[in-house]
Amino acid sequence: MKLISYLRDGQDQLAFLVHNFLYDCDAVHPELPGSMNMFLNYWDDMYPIAQKVNQALTMGTMGANNGVPLEGIHLLAPIPFPTSCRDGYAFRQHVAAARRNRNVPMIPEFDQYPIFYFTNHHSIQGPGTIYCMPDHFEQLDFELEAAVVICRNGRNIAAEVADEYIGGLMVMNDMSARKLQMEEMLLNLGPAKGKDFSTVIGPCLVTLDELTAFEIPPKPGHTGKSWNLGMKCWVNGVEVSNGNLGDMDWTFAEIIERASYGANLYAGDVIGSGTVGTGCFLELNGTGKLNNPNYEPQWLKEGDVVEMEIEHIGKISNAIVKEDSSFSLLAQKKNSNTSI
């Protein structure tokens, strides 16, 4: 089933998405909650009920007068208030290409264990406007990814059972301000301000039962579900990225195993896959320059429209808008010659 969160009377409202109509969960069944966070926190009770309701809505045996057309609805992120947000590094193709473009060898540790970083879960958003400060426009980038949401609390979750903790899949755009990111990474502490201004997820949460037909074996030596789902990104209507979710080397199950080692995962935690191969301008620009010294790098600009789609999950669109401010962190560097 496909679940959407949208703005209704100033609050987030959970709804089924069926044939491009929305059906409020708490309106079509009295036991279902009206918010995604409540649904996730009571997943084992709510999910079986929701499956039956979704089937009835799909077959047209209920809800005939309760549907609202999707068009014109103010969609939110499917998980409007995630309890945390981690982003993985699961596609070897992307990592290898990015390192090749910097003239450094592929790091062997990539094949030994999955990694992730924490990003700002308060900056999660759905389709619509992405507001950027002046420094964000210094090499502003998209990152084409998928994401999952945790639907059961857990700790020390083995990869062999970790898929049972996944509520569903979403499109994810891990927006990146590369100049800020590269400046910070010199200090080896993570991307922080290069990432924390916006992370897009949506347009809906697609539960795994709807994707069974697209399951494929994971890469050799890996554990967990994988899916043959095409991934694309367009900027101003021009296709710039084309990949497949099945190219993930580390599975979500394996990332969950590592994330939960000695730590609690909670219903509502969002976990990204990391960037698919060709899934960002940083990689594309590096490859272009490597093949052609006269290649002109491309970055996102004010007014650009970024659209991302994963087959059978959905398409999400965002417009880049400049905030009304001239403040710059990059201009605040201290005198590097000051003695300690």
Beta strands, then each sheet from edge to edge (+ up, - down):
strand 1: 2-8
strand 2: 11-18
strand 3: 21-24
strand 4: 68-69
strand 5: 84-88
strand 6: 116-119
strand 7: 124-125
strand 8: 128-132
strand 9: 140-141
strand 10: 144-150
strand 11: 154-155
strand 12: 166-174
strand 13: 176-177
strand 14: 199-206
strand 15: 215-216
strand 16: 226-227
strand 17: 230-235
strand 18: 238-244
strand 19: 264-265
strand 20: 269-272
strand 21: 305-310
strand 22: 314-322
sheet 1: 4+ 3- 2+ 1- 14+ 7+
sheet 2: 4+ 3- 2+ 1- 14+ 12- 10+ 20- 5- 6+
sheet 3: 8+ 22+ 21- 17+ 18-
sheet 4: 9+ 13-
sheet 5: 11+ 19-
sheet 6: 15+ 16-
end
